[in-house]
Amino acid sequence: MKYYDEESYRFHKNDVADKCFCCGQTAPRLLILRHIESNMLVHLCPECMVDNSSDYLLDNTRPWLGGRGTCK
Ligand SMILES: [Zn+2]
């Protein structure tokens, strides 16, 4: 399927690609999650993802880039 629903893949207007949406820090590795409240995608650092896991969903339509225990 080539069609892809752009509406579902919009990033939050306050999201910055190389910063964590939650804490605003630049992190070596950011994860793309869905902000449940706005239903938009945001970048989060691993710490915020863990701390705020009830507010964000892992967007499983994208590959999971995390490597357990790897620190880059
Ligand atoms: Zn963060």
N, CA, C, O and the ligand as a Tripos MOL2 file, in Angstrom:
@<TRIPOS>MOLECULE
protein
  289   287    73     0     0
PROTEIN
NO_CHARGES

@<TRIPOS>ATOM
      1 N           0.8400   -1.1980    0.0000 N.3       1 MET1
      2 CA          0.0000    0.0000    0.0000 C.3       1 MET1
      3 C           0.8770    1.2500    0.0000 C.2       1 MET1
      4 O           1.7360    1.4410    0.8600 O.2       1 MET1
      5 N           0.6310    2.0640   -0.9670 N.am      2 LYS2
      6 CA          1.4130    3.2920   -1.0560 C.3       2 LYS2
      7 C           0.7580    4.4190   -0.2740 C.2       2 LYS2
      8 O           1.4190    5.3360    0.2140 O.2       2 LYS2
      9 N          -0.5380    4.3240   -0.1740 N.am      3 TYR3
     10 CA         -1.2420    5.4190    0.4680 C.3       3 TYR3
     11 C          -0.9020    5.4700    1.9490 C.2       3 TYR3
     12 O          -0.8200    4.4510    2.6340 O.2       3 TYR3
     13 N          -0.7130    6.6640    2.3990 N.am      4 TYR4
     14 CA         -0.3640    6.8020    3.7960 C.3       4 TYR4
     15 C          -1.0410    8.0530    4.3320 C.2       4 TYR4
     16 O          -0.9710    9.1430    3.7640 O.2       4 TYR4
     17 N          -1.6730    7.8390    5.4130 N.am      5 ASP5
     18 CA         -2.5260    8.8800    5.9520 C.3       5 ASP5
     19 C          -1.7130    9.9370    6.6870 C.2       5 ASP5
     20 O          -1.3230    9.7740    7.8430 O.2       5 ASP5
     21 N          -1.4830   10.9950    5.9850 N.am      6 GLU6
     22 CA         -0.6340   12.0480    6.5450 C.3       6 GLU6
     23 C          -1.1540   12.5960    7.8750 C.2       6 GLU6
     24 O          -0.3830   12.9740    8.7570 O.2       6 GLU6
     25 N          -2.4450   12.6270    7.9890 N.am      7 GLU7
     26 CA         -3.0430   13.1370    9.2210 C.3       7 GLU7
     27 C          -2.5810   12.3530   10.4470 C.2       7 GLU7
     28 O          -2.4660   12.9040   11.5420 O.2       7 GLU7
     29 N          -2.3270   11.1050   10.2560 N.am      8 SER8
     30 CA         -1.9370   10.2560   11.3770 C.3       8 SER8
     31 C          -0.4580   10.3600   11.6960 C.2       8 SER8
     32 O           0.0020    9.8550   12.7200 O.2       8 SER8
     33 N           0.2700   11.0040   10.8350 N.am      9 TYR9
     34 CA          1.7180   11.0530   11.0240 C.3       9 TYR9
     35 C           2.2220   12.4770   11.1760 C.2       9 TYR9
     36 O           3.3700   12.7850   10.8590 O.2       9 TYR9
     37 N           1.3590   13.3220   11.6580 N.am     10 ARG10
     38 CA          1.7970   14.6950   11.8640 C.3      10 ARG10
     39 C           2.4880   14.8170   13.2000 C.2      10 ARG10
     40 O           2.0940   14.2140   14.1980 O.2      10 ARG10
     41 N           3.5300   15.6160   13.1820 N.am     11 PHE11
     42 CA          4.2080   15.8760   14.4360 C.3      11 PHE11
     43 C           3.5430   17.0570   15.1300 C.2      11 PHE11
     44 O           3.0080   17.9640   14.4920 O.2      11 PHE11
     45 N           3.5940   17.0160   16.4170 N.am     12 HIS12
     46 CA          3.0510   18.0930   17.2300 C.3      12 HIS12
     47 C           3.7080   19.4040   16.8410 C.2      12 HIS12
     48 O           4.8980   19.4380   16.5290 O.2      12 HIS12
     49 N           2.9470   20.4730   16.8580 N.am     13 LYS13
     50 CA          3.5070   21.7490   16.3890 C.3      13 LYS13
     51 C           4.6690   22.2260   17.2540 C.2      13 LYS13
     52 O           5.5150   22.9880   16.7860 O.2      13 LYS13
     53 N           4.7180   21.7990   18.4790 N.am     14 ASN14
     54 CA          5.8290   22.2030   19.3410 C.3      14 ASN14
     55 C           6.9850   21.2190   19.3340 C.2      14 ASN14
     56 O           7.9670   21.3880   20.0560 O.2      14 ASN14
     57 N           6.8590   20.2030   18.5200 N.am     15 ASP15
     58 CA          7.9320   19.2140   18.4920 C.3      15 ASP15
     59 C           9.0960   19.7140   17.6490 C.2      15 ASP15
     60 O           8.9070   20.2890   16.5760 O.2      15 ASP15
     61 N          10.2940   19.4860   18.1520 N.am     16 VAL16
     62 CA         11.5080   19.8060   17.4100 C.3      16 VAL16
     63 C          12.2390   18.4890   17.1910 C.2      16 VAL16
     64 O          12.4180   17.6990   18.1170 O.2      16 VAL16
     65 N          12.6540   18.2700   15.9580 N.am     17 ALA17
     66 CA         13.1550   16.9470   15.5930 C.3      17 ALA17
     67 C          14.3520   16.4700   16.4050 C.2      17 ALA17
     68 O          14.5050   15.2690   16.6260 O.2      17 ALA17
     69 N          15.2010   17.3870   16.8500 N.am     18 ASP18
     70 CA         16.3700   16.8870   17.5820 C.3      18 ASP18
     71 C          16.3190   17.1810   19.0690 C.2      18 ASP18
     72 O          17.3360   17.1360   19.7610 O.2      18 ASP18
     73 N          15.1140   17.4840   19.5530 N.am     19 LYS19
     74 CA         14.9760   17.7210   20.9920 C.3      19 LYS19
     75 C          13.8230   16.9210   21.5520 C.2      19 LYS19
     76 O          12.8580   16.5870   20.8640 O.2      19 LYS19
     77 N          13.9660   16.6310   22.8270 N.am     20 CYS20
     78 CA         12.8880   15.9240   23.5040 C.3      20 CYS20
     79 C          11.7010   16.8640   23.6890 C.2      20 CYS20
     80 O          11.8560   17.9850   24.1730 O.2      20 CYS20
     81 N          10.5300   16.4040   23.3030 N.am     21 PHE21
     82 CA          9.3160   17.2120   23.4230 C.3      21 PHE21
     83 C           9.0160   17.5470   24.8790 C.2      21 PHE21
     84 O           8.4900   18.6190   25.1800 O.2      21 PHE21
     85 N           9.3420   16.6500   25.7560 N.am     22 CYS22
     86 CA          8.9810   16.7750   27.1580 C.3      22 CYS22
     87 C           9.9620   17.6450   27.9320 C.2      22 CYS22
     88 O           9.5480   18.6160   28.5670 O.2      22 CYS22
     89 N          11.2340   17.3260   27.8960 N.am     23 CYS23
     90 CA         12.1980   18.0520   28.7200 C.3      23 CYS23
     91 C          13.0040   19.0720   27.9090 C.2      23 CYS23
     92 O          13.7130   19.8940   28.4880 O.2      23 CYS23
     93 N          12.9040   19.0290   26.5900 N.am     24 GLY24
     94 CA         13.5720   20.0220   25.7590 C.3      24 GLY24
     95 C          15.0610   19.8120   25.5720 C.2      24 GLY24
     96 O          15.7350   20.6360   24.9550 O.2      24 GLY24
     97 N          15.5730   18.7280   26.0950 N.am     25 GLN25
     98 CA         16.9990   18.4540   25.9550 C.3      25 GLN25
     99 C          17.2810   17.7950   24.6130 C.2      25 GLN25
    100 O          16.4450   17.0900   24.0480 O.2      25 GLN25
    101 N          18.4690   18.0460   24.1310 N.am     26 THR26
    102 CA         18.8950   17.2620   22.9790 C.3      26 THR26
    103 C          19.4430   15.9560   23.5240 C.2      26 THR26
    104 O          20.1900   15.9490   24.5020 O.2      26 THR26
    105 N          19.0870   14.8960   22.9170 N.am     27 ALA27
    106 CA         19.5530   13.5900   23.3690 C.3      27 ALA27
    107 C          20.1680   12.8750   22.1810 C.2      27 ALA27
    108 O          19.7750   13.0880   21.0340 O.2      27 ALA27
    109 N          21.1410   12.0210   22.4770 N.am     28 PRO28
    110 CA         21.7860   11.3020   21.3600 C.3      28 PRO28
    111 C          20.8000   10.4220   20.6100 C.2      28 PRO28
    112 O          20.9680   10.1410   19.4240 O.2      28 PRO28
    113 N          19.7910   10.0010   21.3120 N.am     29 ARG29
    114 CA         18.8150    9.1360   20.6580 C.3      29 ARG29
    115 C          17.4280    9.5400   21.1290 C.2      29 ARG29
    116 O          17.1470    9.5550   22.3280 O.2      29 ARG29
    117 N          16.5820    9.8610   20.1960 N.am     30 LEU30
    118 CA         15.2180   10.2340   20.5410 C.3      30 LEU30
    119 C          14.2670    9.2220   19.9350 C.2      30 LEU30
    120 O          14.5130    8.6520   18.8720 O.2      30 LEU30
    121 N          13.1870    9.0230   20.6410 N.am     31 LEU31
    122 CA         12.2060    8.0450   20.1890 C.3      31 LEU31
    123 C          10.9620    8.7760   19.7240 C.2      31 LEU31
    124 O          10.6030    9.8270   20.2560 O.2      31 LEU31
    125 N          10.3280    8.2190   18.7500 N.am     32 ILE32
    126 CA          9.0820    8.8170   18.2720 C.3      32 ILE32
    127 C           7.9230    8.1320   18.9700 C.2      32 ILE32
    128 O           7.7360    6.9180   18.8860 O.2      32 ILE32
    129 N           7.1580    8.9530   19.6560 N.am     33 LEU33
    130 CA          5.9930    8.4340   20.3480 C.3      33 LEU33
    131 C           4.7750    9.2630   19.9880 C.2      33 LEU33
    132 O           4.8790   10.3780   19.4760 O.2      33 LEU33
    133 N           3.6370    8.6930   20.2670 N.am     34 ARG34
    134 CA          2.4080    9.4250   20.0240 C.3      34 ARG34
    135 C           1.9510   10.0480   21.3340 C.2      34 ARG34
    136 O           1.7700    9.3600   22.3380 O.2      34 ARG34
    137 N           1.7690   11.3550   21.3030 N.am     35 HIS35
    138 CA          1.2570   12.0760   22.4570 C.3      35 HIS35
    139 C          -0.2400   11.8060   22.5140 C.2      35 HIS35
    140 O          -0.9850   12.2200   21.6260 O.2      35 HIS35
    141 N          -0.6730   11.1200   23.5460 N.am     36 ILE36
    142 CA         -2.0500   10.6420   23.5840 C.3      36 ILE36
    143 C          -3.0480   11.7990   23.5550 C.2      36 ILE36
    144 O          -4.0600   11.7310   22.8560 O.2      36 ILE36
    145 N          -2.7710   12.8340   24.2960 N.am     37 GLU37
    146 CA         -3.7010   13.9420   24.3970 C.3      37 GLU37
    147 C          -3.9760   14.6130   23.0540 C.2      37 GLU37
    148 O          -5.1250   14.9120   22.7270 O.2      37 GLU37
    149 N          -2.9180   14.8480   22.2760 N.am     38 SER38
    150 CA         -3.1100   15.5270   20.9940 C.3      38 SER38
    151 C          -3.1640   14.5470   19.8350 C.2      38 SER38
    152 O          -3.4900   14.9250   18.7100 O.2      38 SER38
    153 N          -2.8470   13.3000   20.1050 N.am     39 ASN39
    154 CA         -2.7670   12.2750   19.0630 C.3      39 ASN39
    155 C          -1.7710   12.6420   17.9690 C.2      39 ASN39
    156 O          -1.9690   12.3210   16.7970 O.2      39 ASN39
    157 N          -0.7210   13.3060   18.3600 N.am     40 MET40
    158 CA          0.3150   13.6690   17.4030 C.3      40 MET40
    159 C           1.6400   13.0610   17.8170 C.2      40 MET40
    160 O           1.8450   12.6710   18.9670 O.2      40 MET40
    161 N           2.5220   12.9940   16.8520 N.am     41 LEU41
    162 CA          3.8170   12.3900   17.1290 C.3      41 LEU41
    163 C           4.7780   13.4040   17.7330 C.2      41 LEU41
    164 O           4.7730   14.5820   17.3770 O.2      41 LEU41
    165 N           5.5840   12.9260   18.6360 N.am     42 VAL42
    166 CA          6.5930   13.7750   19.2550 C.3      42 VAL42
    167 C           7.8730   12.9660   19.4490 C.2      42 VAL42
    168 O           7.8610   11.7350   19.4440 O.2      42 VAL42
    169 N           8.9650   13.6860   19.6180 N.am     43 HIS43
    170 CA         10.2260   13.0350   19.9500 C.3      43 HIS43
    171 C          10.4150   13.0780   21.4580 C.2      43 HIS43
    172 O          10.1970   14.1090   22.0960 O.2      43 HIS43
    173 N          10.8130   11.9690   22.0080 N.am     44 LEU44
    174 CA         11.0820   11.9200   23.4490 C.3      44 LEU44
    175 C          12.4090   11.2310   23.6980 C.2      44 LEU44
    176 O          12.8010   10.3130   22.9780 O.2      44 LEU44
    177 N          13.0880   11.6920   24.7300 N.am     45 CYS45
    178 CA         14.2890   10.9770   25.1310 C.3      45 CYS45
    179 C          13.8570    9.7440   25.9400 C.2      45 CYS45
    180 O          12.7380    9.7000   26.4500 O.2      45 CYS45
    181 N          14.7200    8.7730   26.0540 N.am     46 PRO46
    182 CA         14.3410    7.5320   26.7460 C.3      46 PRO46
    183 C          13.8710    7.7590   28.1830 C.2      46 PRO46
    184 O          12.9610    7.0760   28.6530 O.2      46 PRO46
    185 N          14.4830    8.7100   28.8800 N.am     47 GLU47
    186 CA         14.0680    8.9410   30.2710 C.3      47 GLU47
    187 C          12.6300    9.4340   30.3490 C.2      47 GLU47
    188 O          11.8410    8.9520   31.1620 O.2      47 GLU47
    189 N          12.2960   10.3970   29.4980 N.am     48 CYS48
    190 CA         10.9340   10.9220   29.5240 C.3      48 CYS48
    191 C           9.9400    9.8670   29.0820 C.2      48 CYS48
    192 O           8.8060    9.8280   29.5600 O.2      48 CYS48
    193 N          10.3630    9.0230   28.1810 N.am     49 MET49
    194 CA          9.4690    7.9730   27.7360 C.3      49 MET49
    195 C           9.0860    7.0850   28.9050 C.2      49 MET49
    196 O           7.9230    6.7150   29.0660 O.2      49 MET49
    197 N          10.0830    6.7460   29.7240 N.am     50 VAL50
    198 CA          9.8250    5.8870   30.8740 C.3      50 VAL50
    199 C           9.0090    6.6350   31.9300 C.2      50 VAL50
    200 O           8.0570    6.0940   32.4930 O.2      50 VAL50
    201 N           9.3990    7.8880   32.1890 N.am     51 ASP51
    202 CA          8.7240    8.6570   33.2310 C.3      51 ASP51
    203 C           7.2890    9.0150   32.8860 C.2      51 ASP51
    204 O           6.4560    9.1790   33.7770 O.2      51 ASP51
    205 N           6.9960    9.1350   31.6020 N.am     52 ASN52
    206 CA          5.6720    9.5950   31.1870 C.3      52 ASN52
    207 C           4.9560    8.5600   30.3260 C.2      52 ASN52
    208 O           4.2190    8.9010   29.4010 O.2      52 ASN52
    209 N           5.1840    7.3160   30.6430 N.am     53 SER53
    210 CA          4.6680    6.2770   29.7590 C.3      53 SER53
    211 C           3.1450    6.2630   29.6780 C.2      53 SER53
    212 O           2.5850    5.6740   28.7540 O.2      53 SER53
    213 N           2.4680    6.9000   30.6280 N.am     54 SER54
    214 CA          1.0100    6.9090   30.5470 C.3      54 SER54
    215 C           0.4850    8.0030   29.6290 C.2      54 SER54
    216 O          -0.6890    7.9980   29.2570 O.2      54 SER54
    217 N           1.3510    8.9380   29.2650 N.am     55 ASP55
    218 CA          0.9290   10.0360   28.3960 C.3      55 ASP55
    219 C           1.2970    9.8340   26.9320 C.2      55 ASP55
    220 O           0.8280   10.5540   26.0510 O.2      55 ASP55
    221 N           2.1320    8.8560   26.6960 N.am     56 TYR56
    222 CA          2.6350    8.6500   25.3340 C.3      56 TYR56
    223 C           2.5330    7.1870   24.9450 C.2      56 TYR56
    224 O           2.6580    6.2880   25.7760 O.2      56 TYR56
    225 N           2.3070    6.9820   23.6920 N.am     57 LEU57
    226 CA          2.2660    5.6240   23.1790 C.3      57 LEU57
    227 C           3.3960    5.4390   22.1970 C.2      57 LEU57
    228 O           3.7080    6.3240   21.4010 O.2      57 LEU57
    229 N           3.9900    4.2960   22.2670 N.am     58 LEU58
    230 CA          4.9730    3.9810   21.2410 C.3      58 LEU58
    231 C           4.2260    3.8290   19.9330 C.2      58 LEU58
    232 O           3.2270    3.1140   19.8510 O.2      58 LEU58
    233 N           4.7050    4.4880   18.9450 N.am     59 ASP59
    234 CA          4.0400    4.3720   17.6560 C.3      59 ASP59
    235 C           4.6100    3.1710   16.9280 C.2      59 ASP59
    236 O           5.7010    3.2250   16.3610 O.2      59 ASP59
    237 N           3.8710    2.1190   16.9560 N.am     60 ASN60
    238 CA          4.4010    0.8750   16.4100 C.3      60 ASN60
    239 C           4.4080    0.8120   14.8920 C.2      60 ASN60
    240 O           4.8410   -0.1790   14.3040 O.2      60 ASN60
    241 N           3.9300    1.8660   14.2690 N.am     61 THR61
    242 CA          3.9940    1.8940   12.8130 C.3      61 THR61
    243 C           5.3820    2.2750   12.3430 C.2      61 THR61
    244 O           5.6880    2.2110   11.1530 O.2      61 THR61
    245 N           6.2180    2.6710   13.2840 N.am     62 ARG62
    246 CA          7.5910    3.0000   12.9260 C.3      62 ARG62
    247 C           8.5140    1.9820   13.5640 C.2      62 ARG62
    248 O           8.2070    1.4150   14.6120 O.2      62 ARG62
    249 N           9.6320    1.7600   12.9270 N.am     63 PRO63
    250 CA         10.5500    0.7790   13.5090 C.3      63 PRO63
    251 C          11.0690    1.2220   14.8650 C.2      63 PRO63
    252 O          11.3530    2.3980   15.0920 O.2      63 PRO63
    253 N          11.1810    0.3020   15.7110 N.am     64 TRP64
    254 CA         11.7100    0.5690   17.0370 C.3      64 TRP64
    255 C          13.2290    0.6290   16.9220 C.2      64 TRP64
    256 O          13.8770   -0.3630   16.5870 O.2      64 TRP64
    257 N          13.7870    1.7980   17.2030 N.am     65 LEU65
    258 CA         15.2130    1.9800   17.0040 C.3      65 LEU65
    259 C          16.0220    1.6760   18.2490 C.2      65 LEU65
    260 O          17.2520    1.6490   18.2080 O.2      65 LEU65
    261 N          15.3470    1.4550   19.3300 N.am     66 GLY66
    262 CA         16.0520    1.2560   20.5830 C.3      66 GLY66
    263 C          16.7980   -0.0530   20.6130 C.2      66 GLY66
    264 O          16.3330   -1.0570   20.0750 O.2      66 GLY66
    265 N          17.9280   -0.0430   21.2260 N.am     67 GLY67
    266 CA         18.6400   -1.2800   21.4670 C.3      67 GLY67
    267 C          18.7200   -1.3910   22.9660 C.2      67 GLY67
    268 O          19.2060   -0.4730   23.6270 O.2      67 GLY67
    269 N          18.2690   -2.4620   23.5060 N.am     68 ARG68
    270 CA         18.2740   -2.5750   24.9550 C.3      68 ARG68
    271 C          19.7080   -2.5220   25.4850 C.2      68 ARG68
    272 O          20.5840   -3.2720   25.0540 O.2      68 ARG68
    273 N          19.9070   -1.6340   26.4080 N.am     69 GLY69
    274 CA         21.1970   -1.5680   27.0490 C.3      69 GLY69
    275 C          22.2930   -0.9280   26.2150 C.2      69 GLY69
    276 O          23.4360   -0.8420   26.6640 O.2      69 GLY69
    277 N          21.9760   -0.4870   25.0350 N.am     70 THR70
    278 CA         23.0080    0.1570   24.2390 C.3      70 THR70
    279 C          22.9710    1.6520   24.5070 C.2      70 THR70
    280 O          21.9020    2.2490   24.6360 O.2      70 THR70
    281 N          24.0980    2.2160   24.5840 N.am     71 CYS71
    282 CA         24.1960    3.6210   24.8730 C.3      71 CYS71
    283 C          25.1080    4.2240   23.8030 C.2      71 CYS71
    284 O          26.2810    3.8710   23.6860 O.2      71 CYS71
    285 N          24.5400    5.1310   23.0390 N.am     72 LYS72
    286 CA         25.3280    5.6450   21.9200 C.3      72 LYS72
    287 C          25.8380    7.0380   22.2070 C.2      72 LYS72
    288 O          26.5230    7.6290   21.3730 O.2      72 LYS72
    289 ZN         13.1970   14.2160   27.7640 Zn       73 ZN73
@<TRIPOS>BOND
     1     1     2 1
     2     2     3 1
     3     3     4 2
     4     3     5 am
     5     5     6 1
     6     6     7 1
     7     7     8 2
     8     7     9 am
     9     9    10 1
    10    10    11 1
    11    11    12 2
    12    11    13 am
    13    13    14 1
    14    14    15 1
    15    15    16 2
    16    15    17 am
    17    17    18 1
    18    18    19 1
    19    19    20 2
    20    19    21 am
    21    21    22 1
    22    22    23 1
    23    23    24 2
    24    23    25 am
    25    25    26 1
    26    26    27 1
    27    27    28 2
    28    27    29 am
    29    29    30 1
    30    30    31 1
    31    31    32 2
    32    31    33 am
    33    33    34 1
    34    34    35 1
    35    35    36 2
    36    35    37 am
    37    37    38 1
    38    38    39 1
    39    39    40 2
    40    39    41 am
    41    41    42 1
    42    42    43 1
    43    43    44 2
    44    43    45 am
    45    45    46 1
    46    46    47 1
    47    47    48 2
    48    47    49 am
    49    49    50 1
    50    50    51 1
    51    51    52 2
    52    51    53 am
    53    53    54 1
    54    54    55 1
    55    55    56 2
    56    55    57 am
    57    57    58 1
    58    58    59 1
    59    59    60 2
    60    59    61 am
    61    61    62 1
    62    62    63 1
    63    63    64 2
    64    63    65 am
    65    65    66 1
    66    66    67 1
    67    67    68 2
    68    67    69 am
    69    69    70 1
    70    70    71 1
    71    71    72 2
    72    71    73 am
    73    73    74 1
    74    74    75 1
    75    75    76 2
    76    75    77 am
    77    77    78 1
    78    78    79 1
    79    79    80 2
    80    79    81 am
    81    81    82 1
    82    82    83 1
    83    83    84 2
    84    83    85 am
    85    85    86 1
    86    86    87 1
    87    87    88 2
    88    87    89 am
    89    89    90 1
    90    90    91 1
    91    91    92 2
    92    91    93 am
    93    93    94 1
    94    94    95 1
    95    95    96 2
    96    95    97 am
    97    97    98 1
    98    98    99 1
    99    99   100 2
   100    99   101 am
   101   101   102 1
   102   102   103 1
   103   103   104 2
   104   103   105 am
   105   105   106 1
   106   106   107 1
   107   107   108 2
   108   107   109 am
   109   109   110 1
   110   110   111 1
   111   111   112 2
   112   111   113 am
   113   113   114 1
   114   114   115 1
   115   115   116 2
   116   115   117 am
   117   117   118 1
   118   118   119 1
   119   119   120 2
   120   119   121 am
   121   121   122 1
   122   122   123 1
   123   123   124 2
   124   123   125 am
   125   125   126 1
   126   126   127 1
   127   127   128 2
   128   127   129 am
   129   129   130 1
   130   130   131 1
   131   131   132 2
   132   131   133 am
   133   133   134 1
   134   134   135 1
   135   135   136 2
   136   135   137 am
   137   137   138 1
   138   138   139 1
   139   139   140 2
   140   139   141 am
   141   141   142 1
   142   142   143 1
   143   143   144 2
   144   143   145 am
   145   145   146 1
   146   146   147 1
   147   147   148 2
   148   147   149 am
   149   149   150 1
   150   150   151 1
   151   151   152 2
   152   151   153 am
   153   153   154 1
   154   154   155 1
   155   155   156 2
   156   155   157 am
   157   157   158 1
   158   158   159 1
   159   159   160 2
   160   159   161 am
   161   161   162 1
   162   162   163 1
   163   163   164 2
   164   163   165 am
   165   165   166 1
   166   166   167 1
   167   167   168 2
   168   167   169 am
   169   169   170 1
   170   170   171 1
   171   171   172 2
   172   171   173 am
   173   173   174 1
   174   174   175 1
   175   175   176 2
   176   175   177 am
   177   177   178 1
   178   178   179 1
   179   179   180 2
   180   179   181 am
   181   181   182 1
   182   182   183 1
   183   183   184 2
   184   183   185 am
   185   185   186 1
   186   186   187 1
   187   187   188 2
   188   187   189 am
   189   189   190 1
   190   190   191 1
   191   191   192 2
   192   191   193 am
   193   193   194 1
   194   194   195 1
   195   195   196 2
   196   195   197 am
   197   197   198 1
   198   198   199 1
   199   199   200 2
   200   199   201 am
   201   201   202 1
   202   202   203 1
   203   203   204 2
   204   203   205 am
   205   205   206 1
   206   206   207 1
   207   207   208 2
   208   207   209 am
   209   209   210 1
   210   210   211 1
   211   211   212 2
   212   211   213 am
   213   213   214 1
   214   214   215 1
   215   215   216 2
   216   215   217 am
   217   217   218 1
   218   218   219 1
   219   219   220 2
   220   219   221 am
   221   221   222 1
   222   222   223 1
   223   223   224 2
   224   223   225 am
   225   225   226 1
   226   226   227 1
   227   227   228 2
   228   227   229 am
   229   229   230 1
   230   230   231 1
   231   231   232 2
   232   231   233 am
   233   233   234 1
   234   234   235 1
   235   235   236 2
   236   235   237 am
   237   237   238 1
   238   238   239 1
   239   239   240 2
   240   239   241 am
   241   241   242 1
   242   242   243 1
   243   243   244 2
   244   243   245 am
   245   245   246 1
   246   246   247 1
   247   247   248 2
   248   247   249 am
   249   249   250 1
   250   250   251 1
   251   251   252 2
   252   251   253 am
   253   253   254 1
   254   254   255 1
   255   255   256 2
   256   255   257 am
   257   257   258 1
   258   258   259 1
   259   259   260 2
   260   259   261 am
   261   261   262 1
   262   262   263 1
   263   263   264 2
   264   263   265 am
   265   265   266 1
   266   266   267 1
   267   267   268 2
   268   267   269 am
   269   269   270 1
   270   270   271 1
   271   271   272 2
   272   271   273 am
   273   273   274 1
   274   274   275 1
   275   275   276 2
   276   275   277 am
   277   277   278 1
   278   278   279 1
   279   279   280 2
   280   279   281 am
   281   281   282 1
   282   282   283 1
   283   283   284 2
   284   283   285 am
   285   285   286 1
   286   286   287 1
   287   287   288 2
@<TRIPOS>SUBSTRUCTURE
     1 MET1         2 RESIDUE 1 A MET
     2 LYS2         6 RESIDUE 1 A LYS
     3 TYR3        10 RESIDUE 1 A TYR
     4 TYR4        14 RESIDUE 1 A TYR
     5 ASP5        18 RESIDUE 1 A ASP
     6 GLU6        22 RESIDUE 1 A GLU
     7 GLU7        26 RESIDUE 1 A GLU
     8 SER8        30 RESIDUE 1 A SER
     9 TYR9        34 RESIDUE 1 A TYR
    10 ARG10       38 RESIDUE 1 A ARG
    11 PHE11       42 RESIDUE 1 A PHE
    12 HIS12       46 RESIDUE 1 A HIS
    13 LYS13       50 RESIDUE 1 A LYS
    14 ASN14       54 RESIDUE 1 A ASN
    15 ASP15       58 RESIDUE 1 A ASP
    16 VAL16       62 RESIDUE 1 A VAL
    17 ALA17       66 RESIDUE 1 A ALA
    18 ASP18       70 RESIDUE 1 A ASP
    19 LYS19       74 RESIDUE 1 A LYS
    20 CYS20       78 RESIDUE 1 A CYS
    21 PHE21       82 RESIDUE 1 A PHE
    22 CYS22       86 RESIDUE 1 A CYS
    23 CYS23       90 RESIDUE 1 A CYS
    24 GLY24       94 RESIDUE 1 A GLY
    25 GLN25       98 RESIDUE 1 A GLN
    26 THR26      102 RESIDUE 1 A THR
    27 ALA27      106 RESIDUE 1 A ALA
    28 PRO28      110 RESIDUE 1 A PRO
    29 ARG29      114 RESIDUE 1 A ARG
    30 LEU30      118 RESIDUE 1 A LEU
    31 LEU31      122 RESIDUE 1 A LEU
    32 ILE32      126 RESIDUE 1 A ILE
    33 LEU33      130 RESIDUE 1 A LEU
    34 ARG34      134 RESIDUE 1 A ARG
    35 HIS35      138 RESIDUE 1 A HIS
    36 ILE36      142 RESIDUE 1 A ILE
    37 GLU37      146 RESIDUE 1 A GLU
    38 SER38      150 RESIDUE 1 A SER
    39 ASN39      154 RESIDUE 1 A ASN
    40 MET40      158 RESIDUE 1 A MET
    41 LEU41      162 RESIDUE 1 A LEU
    42 VAL42      166 RESIDUE 1 A VAL
    43 HIS43      170 RESIDUE 1 A HIS
    44 LEU44      174 RESIDUE 1 A LEU
    45 CYS45      178 RESIDUE 1 A CYS
    46 PRO46      182 RESIDUE 1 A PRO
    47 GLU47      186 RESIDUE 1 A GLU
    48 CYS48      190 RESIDUE 1 A CYS
    49 MET49      194 RESIDUE 1 A MET
    50 VAL50      198 RESIDUE 1 A VAL
    51 ASP51      202 RESIDUE 1 A ASP
    52 ASN52      206 RESIDUE 1 A ASN
    53 SER53      210 RESIDUE 1 A SER
    54 SER54      214 RESIDUE 1 A SER
    55 ASP55      218 RESIDUE 1 A ASP
    56 TYR56      222 RESIDUE 1 A TYR
    57 LEU57      226 RESIDUE 1 A LEU
    58 LEU58      230 RESIDUE 1 A LEU
    59 ASP59      234 RESIDUE 1 A ASP
    60 ASN60      238 RESIDUE 1 A ASN
    61 THR61      242 RESIDUE 1 A THR
    62 ARG62      246 RESIDUE 1 A ARG
    63 PRO63      250 RESIDUE 1 A PRO
    64 TRP64      254 RESIDUE 1 A TRP
    65 LEU65      258 RESIDUE 1 A LEU
    66 GLY66      262 RESIDUE 1 A GLY
    67 GLY67      266 RESIDUE 1 A GLY
    68 ARG68      270 RESIDUE 1 A ARG
    69 GLY69      274 RESIDUE 1 A GLY
    70 THR70      278 RESIDUE 1 A THR
    71 CYS71      282 RESIDUE 1 A CYS
    72 LYS72      286 RESIDUE 1 A LYS
    73 ZN73       289 GROUP 0 **** ****
